[in-house]
Amino acid sequence: MHQIFRLDEIFEAICWFVKYESDGGKTLAALTRTCRTFENVALAALWESQDSLVPLARCLGAAIQETWKSNENIKPTNILVRSDMISTFRSESVNLYLAAQCTERLPTLSEWKREHKHALFIKTFVSSQNPSILDHSIDTTVFIALFAHGSMPFFPNLQEFQWPLRGISDGDIPFITRFLGPKLEKITLNMPNNYKLDMLTLDHLLTIHALKEMSLKGEAGLGSLLSIRELITRSVQLRAFTCTIPLDLTHVRILATLRSLHRLSVIMPPMVDESFETSVGCDDPFPVLQTLTLAVSNLAGALHFIQLCPFTHVAQFELEIQENSLPDSPRYLEALGTLMVKQFSSKALQAFRLTSECGSGLPWDTTKAIRASTLRPFLSFRNLAMFHLDANWCYDLHNSFIEEAAKAWPSLRYIFLDPWGSWPVPRDRRLTLACFLPLVQHCPRIRNFAGLFEGCVPYISDTTRPGNGHEAEFVRDIFVGHSVSDIEAVALFLSDLFPHLEQIRSLSEADDTHARWEEVTKKVKEYTLVRSQMKAWYKEKDATAGPKKRSET
């Protein structure tokens, strides 16, 4: 054997590379049987991530090679488990019977040791199937056999556990508890409606003391809220928490005390002003929280939540409006920005994103449009790199606001101003391509922007460049509006500002408008090529000319 294979780091890298080949599993299995030097490293790569219990159960040999049959003439067998345990997993809607195909015996001690040896290497279990008796794609006896053997976790070193998207049923609880081990760091549970999380008793939750990431998805009742409260209370090392179950103020108070929480994504139910409290009631809440994702019924709910405490370390704030039933959303948005200036750090916040699944109900009411004054409080966040507004509201913005925003956000990389929203003002008062100039001049890191930009450009003389030498080298595509005033002028303007522009996306549904913008894109590429050739020619000319001689006096 070559000496290089004695280095664990080299051989480990080779194993992980082989794992993702077409026959990687067979190759790793062969390596484990080659010599003892290869065994543990190859087994670690082979078993590190699993999506089913079947491969592990096959380690038990012929003792578990059974199958289910829907045949009333075959009587249930209790080869592996007691008959009362089989009835525990039986569904009234499915008449399942277990029939032995091979030897009728229990797994031997050596077979269990082999299964346990391989289980030690499994660190990630993301189930693609639902190990329930109702799932006919997996042999039910595999899970009943593993469940009946001992009480220790299936995978003692498991670090990440995710249940399938189809959700959890009541019969799955015994299996879930066997995945909860002391080294578990990340857990994702998908729960259907009317499911009670409190079936996971406190005894099971106490075994999880190293949990760092938790994701709970679905809907549940009061019992689930109580169990979630106990779970997050004991997860003192929790770094990320995501929950699509509407939480109450009690849960927020507990989350605020976690000293390691970096990412938080929660849904808050509609709040009643009379019963709402304005404080989480703890000192130094959310001390290291950096990413906050909040889903509320309307902007009033967002105002209530932000009032709870300061979020001085939050760098990314995402807000999702689920109903947007307020008739005066722009006024609430301005109030939100004003409150954020008070509760968020102007230096820490780098990204703000607001989305809504439904419109305001008054898309053409210009008296309730989003104007520069509505968004001006957000200009206080000087380090903002992303500003995303996608709420399908009514807008009345002009080029002057973009210039003001470009000067206020020198680190801006991404700006999205709801190009699919309602812009009822006349086209001569809308945003135009001219607003690209301040973005390119004041935001050197700009990468992407979208809005209803009308295709007209300012007058540029033949002796000056539109961007005065400034270029946005990271921009690859842009969103534009409908009209194109002058194809040649627009192409010359864009080719000077965006030397790497590849695509222009028009929001118009008219075929002729799309054709005109495609012609603009084609000419932009042609003009960009000419500009690059001119730059290369001038550079070569300067190099051949050499340094200028000093004039004699």
LUMVEX-33571 format. One line per field, with one value per residue (C-alpha): residue number from 1; residue in three letters; x, y, z. Coordinates in Angstrom, 2 decimals. Example, Ala and Ser with C-alpha at 12.3 -4.5 7.8 and 13.67 -1.06 7.14 Angstrom:
2
marnu 1|2
gugu ALA|SER
xx 12.30|13.67
yy -4.50|-1.06
zz 7.80|7.14
This chain:
553
marnu 1|2|3|4|5|6|7|8|9|10|11|12|13|14|15|16|17|18|19|20|21|22|23|24|25|26|27|28|29|30|31|32|33|34|35|36|37|38|39|40|41|42|43|44|45|46|47|48|49|50|51|52|53|54|55|56|57|58|59|60|61|62|63|64|65|66|67|68|69|70|71|72|73|74|75|76|77|78|79|80|81|82|83|84|85|86|87|88|89|90|91|92|93|94|95|96|97|98|99|100|101|102|103|104|105|106|107|108|109|110|111|112|113|114|115|116|117|118|119|120|121|122|123|124|125|126|127|128|129|130|131|132|133|134|135|136|137|138|139|140|141|142|143|144|145|146|147|148|149|150|151|152|153|154|155|156|157|158|159|160|161|162|163|164|165|166|167|168|169|170|171|172|173|174|175|176|177|178|179|180|181|182|183|184|185|186|187|188|189|190|191|192|193|194|195|196|197|198|199|200|201|202|203|204|205|206|207|208|209|210|211|212|213|214|215|216|217|218|219|220|221|222|223|224|225|226|227|228|229|230|231|232|233|234|235|236|237|238|239|240|241|242|243|244|245|246|247|248|249|250|251|252|253|254|255|256|257|258|259|260|261|262|263|264|265|266|267|268|269|270|271|272|273|274|275|276|277|278|279|280|281|282|283|284|285|286|287|288|289|290|291|292|293|294|295|296|297|298|299|300|301|302|303|304|305|306|307|308|309|310|311|312|313|314|315|316|317|318|319|320|321|322|323|324|325|326|327|328|329|330|331|332|333|334|335|336|337|338|339|340|341|342|343|344|345|346|347|348|349|350|351|352|353|354|355|356|357|358|359|360|361|362|363|364|365|366|367|368|369|370|371|372|373|374|375|376|377|378|379|380|381|382|383|384|385|386|387|388|389|390|391|392|393|394|395|396|397|398|399|400|401|402|403|404|405|406|407|408|409|410|411|412|413|414|415|416|417|418|419|420|421|422|423|424|425|426|427|428|429|430|431|432|433|434|435|436|437|438|439|440|441|442|443|444|445|446|447|448|449|450|451|452|453|454|455|456|457|458|459|460|461|462|463|464|465|466|467|468|469|470|471|472|473|474|475|476|477|478|479|480|481|482|483|484|485|486|487|488|489|490|491|492|493|494|495|496|497|498|499|500|501|502|503|504|505|506|507|508|509|510|511|512|513|514|515|516|517|518|519|520|521|522|523|524|525|526|527|528|529|530|531|532|533|534|535|536|537|538|539|540|541|542|543|544|545|546|547|548|549|550|551|552|553
gugu MET|HIS|GLN|ILE|PHE|ARG|LEU|ASP|GLU|ILE|PHE|GLU|ALA|ILE|CYS|TRP|PHE|VAL|LYS|TYR|GLU|SER|ASP|GLY|GLY|LYS|THR|LEU|ALA|ALA|LEU|THR|ARG|THR|CYS|ARG|THR|PHE|GLU|ASN|VAL|ALA|LEU|ALA|ALA|LEU|TRP|GLU|SER|GLN|ASP|SER|LEU|VAL|PRO|LEU|ALA|ARG|CYS|LEU|GLY|ALA|ALA|ILE|GLN|GLU|THR|TRP|LYS|SER|ASN|GLU|ASN|ILE|LYS|PRO|THR|ASN|ILE|LEU|VAL|ARG|SER|ASP|MET|ILE|SER|THR|PHE|ARG|SER|GLU|SER|VAL|ASN|LEU|TYR|LEU|ALA|ALA|GLN|CYS|THR|GLU|ARG|LEU|PRO|THR|LEU|SER|GLU|TRP|LYS|ARG|GLU|HIS|LYS|HIS|ALA|LEU|PHE|ILE|LYS|THR|PHE|VAL|SER|SER|GLN|ASN|PRO|SER|ILE|LEU|ASP|HIS|SER|ILE|ASP|THR|THR|VAL|PHE|ILE|ALA|LEU|PHE|ALA|HIS|GLY|SER|MET|PRO|PHE|PHE|PRO|ASN|LEU|GLN|GLU|PHE|GLN|TRP|PRO|LEU|ARG|GLY|ILE|SER|ASP|GLY|ASP|ILE|PRO|PHE|ILE|THR|ARG|PHE|LEU|GLY|PRO|LYS|LEU|GLU|LYS|ILE|THR|LEU|ASN|MET|PRO|ASN|ASN|TYR|LYS|LEU|ASP|MET|LEU|THR|LEU|ASP|HIS|LEU|LEU|THR|ILE|HIS|ALA|LEU|LYS|GLU|MET|SER|LEU|LYS|GLY|GLU|ALA|GLY|LEU|GLY|SER|LEU|LEU|SER|ILE|ARG|GLU|LEU|ILE|THR|ARG|SER|VAL|GLN|LEU|ARG|ALA|PHE|THR|CYS|THR|ILE|PRO|LEU|ASP|LEU|THR|HIS|VAL|ARG|ILE|LEU|ALA|THR|LEU|ARG|SER|LEU|HIS|ARG|LEU|SER|VAL|ILE|MET|PRO|PRO|MET|VAL|ASP|GLU|SER|PHE|GLU|THR|SER|VAL|GLY|CYS|ASP|ASP|PRO|PHE|PRO|VAL|LEU|GLN|THR|LEU|THR|LEU|ALA|VAL|SER|ASN|LEU|ALA|GLY|ALA|LEU|HIS|PHE|ILE|GLN|LEU|CYS|PRO|PHE|THR|HIS|VAL|ALA|GLN|PHE|GLU|LEU|GLU|ILE|GLN|GLU|ASN|SER|LEU|PRO|ASP|SER|PRO|ARG|TYR|LEU|GLU|ALA|LEU|GLY|THR|LEU|MET|VAL|LYS|GLN|PHE|SER|SER|LYS|ALA|LEU|GLN|ALA|PHE|ARG|LEU|THR|SER|GLU|CYS|GLY|SER|GLY|LEU|PRO|TRP|ASP|THR|THR|LYS|ALA|ILE|ARG|ALA|SER|THR|LEU|ARG|PRO|PHE|LEU|SER|PHE|ARG|ASN|LEU|ALA|MET|PHE|HIS|LEU|ASP|ALA|ASN|TRP|CYS|TYR|ASP|LEU|HIS|ASN|SER|PHE|ILE|GLU|GLU|ALA|ALA|LYS|ALA|TRP|PRO|SER|LEU|ARG|TYR|ILE|PHE|LEU|ASP|PRO|TRP|GLY|SER|TRP|PRO|VAL|PRO|ARG|ASP|ARG|ARG|LEU|THR|LEU|ALA|CYS|PHE|LEU|PRO|LEU|VAL|GLN|HIS|CYS|PRO|ARG|ILE|ARG|ASN|PHE|ALA|GLY|LEU|PHE|GLU|GLY|CYS|VAL|PRO|TYR|ILE|SER|ASP|THR|THR|ARG|PRO|GLY|ASN|GLY|HIS|GLU|ALA|GLU|PHE|VAL|ARG|ASP|ILE|PHE|VAL|GLY|HIS|SER|VAL|SER|ASP|ILE|GLU|ALA|VAL|ALA|LEU|PHE|LEU|SER|ASP|LEU|PHE|PRO|HIS|LEU|GLU|GLN|ILE|ARG|SER|LEU|SER|GLU|ALA|ASP|ASP|THR|HIS|ALA|ARG|TRP|GLU|GLU|VAL|THR|LYS|LYS|VAL|LYS|GLU|TYR|THR|LEU|VAL|ARG|SER|GLN|MET|LYS|ALA|TRP|TYR|LYS|GLU|LYS|ASP|ALA|THR|ALA|GLY|PRO|LYS|LYS|ARG|SER|GLU|THR
xx 0.00|1.31|2.41|0.10|-2.92|-1.68|-2.52|-6.09|-6.70|-5.78|-7.75|-10.76|-10.82|-10.68|-13.58|-15.79|-15.00|-15.84|-19.10|-20.84|-19.86|-22.44|-21.27|-19.82|-21.67|-20.38|-16.84|-16.86|-18.33|-15.49|-12.91|-14.23|-13.51|-10.05|-8.07|-8.49|-6.64|-9.42|-12.35|-13.30|-12.65|-14.66|-17.48|-17.71|-18.16|-20.57|-22.91|-22.55|-25.89|-28.96|-32.57|-33.99|-33.61|-33.64|-29.85|-29.09|-31.68|-30.10|-27.11|-29.25|-29.12|-31.83|-33.59|-35.45|-35.93|-39.68|-42.39|-45.94|-48.79|-52.41|-53.84|-56.38|-55.33|-51.90|-51.90|-49.75|-46.42|-44.65|-41.18|-39.57|-41.98|-44.89|-48.30|-49.64|-46.88|-47.90|-51.46|-50.18|-48.93|-51.99|-54.38|-58.05|-58.05|-55.19|-55.27|-51.59|-50.17|-46.55|-45.27|-41.79|-39.92|-36.70|-35.67|-38.03|-35.57|-34.53|-31.31|-28.26|-26.08|-23.33|-25.86|-27.03|-23.40|-22.79|-25.90|-24.83|-21.30|-22.59|-25.19|-22.40|-21.22|-24.61|-24.68|-27.45|-30.87|-33.16|-36.06|-37.36|-39.99|-42.39|-41.43|-44.99|-47.03|-49.13|-46.14|-46.14|-42.89|-40.85|-41.02|-42.83|-41.04|-37.76|-38.95|-40.82|-37.69|-35.46|-38.02|-38.43|-34.71|-33.61|-34.40|-31.27|-31.35|-31.11|-28.07|-26.08|-23.98|-26.82|-26.42|-29.16|-32.64|-35.42|-38.81|-40.43|-42.49|-45.66|-45.75|-45.98|-48.78|-49.62|-48.09|-44.73|-44.13|-42.43|-39.98|-39.27|-38.33|-35.67|-33.97|-33.63|-30.12|-27.76|-25.63|-28.49|-27.75|-30.34|-33.93|-36.75|-40.26|-43.13|-46.47|-49.89|-53.01|-54.44|-51.28|-50.25|-46.56|-47.07|-46.96|-43.21|-43.02|-40.66|-38.55|-37.70|-37.03|-34.62|-32.31|-31.65|-29.16|-26.82|-29.53|-28.40|-30.97|-34.68|-37.40|-41.05|-43.47|-47.25|-50.14|-51.00|-53.10|-52.44|-50.83|-48.15|-47.47|-46.81|-44.33|-42.59|-42.24|-40.53|-38.33|-36.93|-36.55|-34.08|-32.30|-29.83|-27.36|-29.96|-28.54|-31.42|-35.16|-37.85|-41.49|-44.56|-46.86|-48.18|-46.52|-47.60|-45.76|-44.63|-42.58|-41.05|-39.97|-38.21|-36.52|-35.33|-33.34|-31.37|-27.79|-26.70|-29.70|-28.49|-31.44|-35.13|-38.13|-41.58|-45.25|-47.15|-50.96|-53.20|-52.76|-55.44|-54.32|-56.08|-54.26|-50.92|-47.83|-45.02|-42.03|-40.50|-39.66|-35.96|-32.63|-30.55|-33.04|-31.75|-28.13|-26.63|-29.64|-28.52|-31.34|-35.03|-37.84|-41.30|-44.69|-47.69|-51.24|-50.63|-48.23|-49.89|-48.77|-45.21|-45.28|-46.45|-43.67|-40.86|-42.06|-41.23|-37.50|-34.54|-32.89|-29.49|-27.54|-29.97|-28.30|-31.12|-34.83|-37.45|-41.13|-43.97|-47.48|-50.02|-53.32|-52.49|-56.02|-55.13|-56.60|-53.82|-50.73|-48.37|-48.94|-48.16|-45.05|-43.75|-44.46|-42.62|-39.54|-39.65|-39.91|-37.10|-34.82|-35.44|-35.26|-32.63|-29.01|-28.32|-24.86|-25.85|-28.85|-27.72|-30.82|-34.54|-37.11|-40.90|-43.24|-47.00|-49.10|-52.00|-52.45|-53.83|-57.26|-56.90|-54.22|-55.17|-55.75|-52.93|-53.82|-52.57|-49.47|-45.96|-44.00|-40.51|-41.69|-42.98|-39.59|-37.39|-37.00|-35.21|-32.49|-31.12|-29.59|-26.30|-24.94|-27.99|-26.93|-30.37|-33.74|-36.56|-40.16|-42.65|-46.12|-48.18|-49.04|-49.55|-46.36|-45.57|-41.77|-39.48|-35.82|-35.04|-35.76|-33.39|-30.67|-31.35|-31.27|-28.04|-26.29|-27.68|-26.80|-23.22|-22.98|-26.16|-25.98|-29.63|-32.73|-36.16|-39.04|-42.03|-42.04|-45.33|-47.07|-49.39|-47.82|-50.88|-49.01|-48.37|-45.29|-43.54|-43.56|-42.36|-38.87|-36.72|-33.40|-31.81|-32.01|-29.32|-26.73|-26.68|-26.80|-23.69|-21.89|-22.60|-23.04|-19.97|-21.09|-24.53|-25.40|-29.11|-32.08|-35.66|-38.51|-40.86|-38.15|-39.38|-37.05|-36.03|-32.57|-31.26|-29.58|-25.87|-23.56|-21.20|-18.12|-19.16|-19.84|-23.18|-21.55|-18.60|-16.28|-18.27|-19.26|-21.32|-19.16|-21.30|-24.66|-25.72|-29.46|-32.02|-35.81|-37.38|-40.82|-42.76|-41.76|-38.52|-38.12|-34.99|-33.30|-29.93|-29.78|-30.89|-28.34|-25.48|-26.53|-26.73|-23.53|-21.54|-22.94|-23.09|-20.19|-21.22|-24.98|-26.40|-30.18|-32.90|-36.23|-39.29|-42.50|-44.64|-46.91|-46.90|-44.84|-43.63|-42.29|-40.40|-38.94|-37.72|-36.02|-34.40|-33.02|-31.68|-29.99|-28.39|-27.02|-25.79|-23.60|-22.31|-21.47|-19.87|-17.58|-16.58|-15.86|-13.68|-11.72|-11.20|-9.93|-7.49|-6.28|-5.68|-3.89|-1.62|-0.97|0.05|2.33|4.17|4.48|6.56|7.06|7.03|10.36|10.84|10.81|14.12|14.06
yy 0.00|3.43|5.52|8.39|6.29|6.10|9.77|9.89|13.37|12.26|9.04|10.82|13.33|10.47|8.67|11.75|12.28|8.64|8.80|11.03|8.97|6.73|3.56|5.36|3.26|-0.01|1.36|2.51|-0.80|-2.58|-0.30|-1.16|-4.83|-4.20|-3.64|-2.27|0.93|1.84|0.53|3.37|6.19|4.47|3.57|7.21|8.40|5.58|6.00|9.72|10.71|8.48|8.97|5.58|2.95|0.10|0.03|-0.13|-2.85|-4.98|-5.35|-7.74|-10.33|-12.87|-12.41|-9.33|-10.25|-10.31|-8.62|-7.40|-9.02|-8.00|-11.49|-12.53|-16.21|-15.46|-15.01|-12.37|-13.63|-12.50|-13.60|-10.23|-8.53|-9.33|-9.61|-6.75|-4.50|-5.38|-4.39|-1.08|-0.17|-1.51|0.82|0.00|1.17|-1.11|-4.86|-5.74|-9.10|-10.04|-13.26|-14.68|-15.51|-16.67|-18.19|-17.58|-16.34|-13.22|-11.39|-12.70|-10.63|-10.38|-9.07|-6.39|-5.42|-5.05|-2.87|-0.73|-0.33|1.14|3.27|5.09|6.65|8.15|11.90|13.12|11.55|13.39|11.04|10.77|8.27|8.10|5.08|4.28|1.14|3.09|3.56|0.54|1.51|0.39|-2.96|-2.29|-5.09|-3.24|-0.44|-2.64|-4.75|-1.76|-0.19|-3.36|-3.70|-1.74|1.85|3.71|6.16|4.62|6.75|7.75|10.32|11.80|15.58|16.45|14.97|15.93|14.25|13.96|16.70|14.63|15.29|13.38|11.03|9.83|6.42|8.01|9.32|6.15|6.32|10.04|9.63|7.10|9.75|12.24|11.75|13.81|14.94|16.17|19.71|20.30|19.05|19.69|18.38|18.81|18.57|18.42|20.14|19.16|17.38|17.66|18.09|17.46|13.73|14.31|14.25|16.29|13.17|13.05|16.76|16.67|14.37|17.16|19.51|20.26|21.49|24.47|24.64|23.87|24.09|23.32|23.47|23.09|24.10|22.99|23.77|24.82|21.51|22.03|25.56|24.23|21.65|24.22|26.41|23.60|22.74|26.22|26.84|23.96|24.65|27.09|26.63|27.29|29.37|29.21|28.80|28.59|28.00|28.27|27.67|31.06|31.80|34.02|36.59|33.95|32.19|35.49|36.20|32.85|33.28|36.74|35.22|32.76|34.02|32.22|32.82|34.22|33.49|33.74|33.12|33.18|33.85|36.10|35.82|38.89|41.00|42.92|46.37|46.20|43.02|43.72|44.20|46.46|44.69|41.22|41.83|40.88|42.68|42.68|40.76|38.98|39.85|38.29|38.03|38.83|37.61|38.23|36.90|37.91|36.94|38.98|39.56|43.26|46.10|46.90|43.51|44.26|47.55|45.73|43.15|45.66|47.66|44.73|45.41|46.86|44.71|46.31|43.46|42.50|42.77|41.27|41.94|40.19|41.02|39.04|40.52|37.69|39.59|43.25|44.25|47.77|50.43|52.90|50.74|53.59|55.42|52.27|51.66|55.12|54.46|51.15|52.87|55.50|52.83|50.79|53.82|53.73|49.96|48.88|49.95|52.20|50.64|46.98|46.68|45.67|44.15|44.95|42.88|43.36|41.08|40.63|37.96|40.30|43.90|46.81|46.60|50.16|49.81|52.97|55.28|57.79|59.41|56.24|55.68|54.93|58.16|59.36|60.63|57.12|55.51|58.35|56.94|53.91|56.21|56.44|52.96|53.96|50.42|49.03|46.66|45.30|47.06|44.84|46.05|43.65|44.32|45.04|48.49|51.78|53.80|57.39|57.62|59.80|59.87|62.30|59.63|57.15|59.79|60.47|56.74|56.20|58.89|57.49|53.83|53.77|50.01|49.19|46.01|45.16|47.33|46.00|48.48|46.25|46.35|44.39|46.91|49.71|52.89|54.99|58.28|59.49|58.06|61.42|61.34|57.76|56.41|56.48|55.01|58.30|57.19|54.59|57.39|58.13|54.39|53.75|56.84|56.45|52.66|50.95|47.52|47.61|44.24|44.17|46.52|46.25|48.70|50.16|52.17|53.84|53.63|57.25|58.67|62.16|64.18|63.40|65.45|63.77|64.79|63.39|59.92|59.29|57.84|60.24|57.24|55.29|51.71|49.05|46.02|43.55|44.21|41.41|42.00|44.73|45.06|47.85|49.23|49.37|52.13|52.62|56.17|55.82|52.43|53.89|56.41|53.86|51.29|53.84|54.94|51.42|50.16|52.92|52.23|48.43|46.91|43.35|43.63|40.36|40.63|43.30|42.08|44.02|43.81|44.65|41.97|43.52|41.67|44.81|46.22|42.99|43.13|46.70|45.81|42.79|45.12|47.35|44.33|43.36|46.84|47.14|44.08|45.49|48.89|47.24|45.25|48.42|50.22|47.33|47.36|51.11|50.70|48.01|50.20|53.24|51.04|49.58|53.05|54.42|51.45|51.86|55.63|55.25|57.86|61.46|63.26|66.10|69.39|71.27|74.65
zz 0.00|-0.90|2.06|1.11|2.03|5.61|6.00|7.28|5.83|2.30|2.43|3.98|1.11|-1.39|0.31|0.28|-3.39|-4.19|-2.21|-4.75|-7.78|-9.49|-7.69|-4.69|-2.13|-3.55|-3.75|-0.13|1.00|-0.80|0.85|4.31|3.60|2.15|5.36|8.87|7.93|5.50|7.53|9.87|7.39|4.65|7.06|8.21|4.62|3.78|6.75|7.59|5.99|5.65|4.54|5.57|8.27|5.78|5.03|8.74|9.34|6.64|8.93|10.98|8.22|7.41|10.74|9.52|5.88|6.10|4.12|4.72|2.86|2.66|2.93|5.52|5.22|6.72|10.46|12.16|13.44|16.58|15.51|16.18|18.56|20.75|19.15|21.28|19.91|16.36|17.13|18.44|14.97|13.12|11.35|11.06|7.44|6.40|7.13|7.30|8.21|8.69|7.15|7.51|4.32|5.92|9.22|12.11|14.69|16.54|15.53|17.34|19.64|17.01|14.46|16.87|17.55|13.81|13.47|16.44|15.07|11.81|13.59|15.43|12.14|11.20|11.91|9.57|9.07|6.66|6.10|2.56|3.66|6.57|8.69|9.59|9.12|6.61|4.32|2.01|0.30|3.33|5.08|8.35|10.18|9.79|12.02|14.46|14.90|15.59|17.85|19.91|20.56|23.61|24.49|23.40|20.45|17.00|16.19|19.33|17.42|15.38|14.90|12.37|12.18|9.75|9.47|6.00|4.42|4.55|8.28|11.53|12.51|16.01|15.27|14.48|17.99|19.31|16.41|16.81|20.46|19.43|17.27|20.10|21.42|23.58|20.60|18.42|17.18|14.44|14.29|11.80|12.51|10.04|11.81|10.12|11.42|14.78|15.78|19.42|20.00|23.72|22.94|23.04|26.80|28.94|29.57|25.87|25.63|28.56|26.58|24.05|25.66|22.71|20.31|18.19|15.36|15.64|12.99|13.77|10.85|10.75|12.93|16.43|19.46|23.02|23.97|21.36|22.56|26.05|24.76|22.55|25.64|27.55|24.56|23.95|27.68|27.94|24.64|26.14|23.25|20.54|17.67|15.17|15.76|13.04|13.86|11.62|14.58|15.77|19.10|21.95|24.05|26.55|23.87|22.74|26.31|26.56|23.18|24.21|27.09|24.93|24.89|21.70|19.41|16.07|13.72|14.57|12.29|13.89|13.16|15.53|15.77|15.44|18.57|20.41|21.48|24.83|25.90|24.30|26.43|25.29|26.85|27.00|30.64|30.62|30.62|27.43|25.21|22.08|22.85|19.68|17.32|13.76|11.49|12.27|10.05|11.20|9.73|10.88|9.71|8.97|9.62|12.94|14.23|13.11|15.04|18.15|17.92|17.32|20.31|22.60|22.82|20.95|18.28|18.35|16.71|13.92|10.51|8.40|8.98|6.83|7.26|5.69|5.65|5.45|5.16|4.57|5.50|6.62|4.29|5.11|4.67|3.58|6.86|8.82|6.69|7.52|11.20|10.90|9.51|12.25|14.95|13.38|13.61|17.35|17.95|15.39|15.13|12.15|11.82|12.24|9.90|6.40|4.79|4.92|3.05|3.12|1.17|1.05|-0.60|-1.33|-2.38|-0.43|-2.03|-3.36|-6.06|-7.97|-5.03|-5.39|-2.06|-0.33|-2.50|-1.27|-1.67|-0.85|2.54|3.32|2.77|4.02|7.60|6.13|4.77|8.32|8.02|6.42|5.96|4.18|1.40|0.43|0.27|-1.00|-1.17|-2.76|-1.34|-4.48|-3.20|-5.03|-5.71|-6.56|-6.61|-8.72|-9.72|-6.91|-4.29|-5.97|-5.95|-2.28|-1.47|-3.43|-1.39|1.88|1.12|-0.30|0.44|-1.50|-3.57|-4.22|-4.49|-5.44|-5.76|-6.54|-10.37|-10.33|-8.10|-9.20|-10.60|-11.51|-11.97|-15.54|-17.23|-17.30|-13.47|-13.02|-12.45|-15.59|-16.64|-15.57|-11.94|-12.74|-12.79|-9.03|-8.24|-10.33|-9.06|-5.33|-4.95|-6.43|-5.17|-6.80|-8.34|-9.05|-9.04|-10.19|-10.60|-13.17|-14.94|-18.09|-21.09|-21.52|-20.81|-20.14|-22.87|-23.12|-25.34|-27.76|-25.77|-22.36|-21.04|-19.25|-16.13|-16.07|-15.98|-13.34|-14.18|-12.39|-13.12|-11.13|-12.83|-15.17|-15.62|-14.91|-14.73|-16.80|-17.53|-20.77|-23.16|-25.10|-26.29|-28.45|-28.95|-29.96|-27.11|-24.50|-25.71|-25.65|-22.15|-20.70|-22.37|-20.71|-17.22|-17.35|-19.31|-18.35|-18.91|-20.28|-20.01|-19.86|-18.51|-19.56|-17.56|-20.57|-22.02|-25.50|-28.10|-29.83|-26.54|-25.85|-29.35|-28.84|-25.54|-27.18|-29.82|-27.03|-25.41|-28.70|-29.31|-25.72|-26.26|-29.54|-28.02|-25.00|-27.30|-29.16|-25.86|-24.63|-27.91|-27.60|-24.04|-25.16|-28.03|-25.79|-23.25|-25.92|-27.35|-23.96|-23.37|-26.70|-26.32|-23.17|-20.46|-21.55|-21.57|-19.14|-20.97|-20.90|-19.32
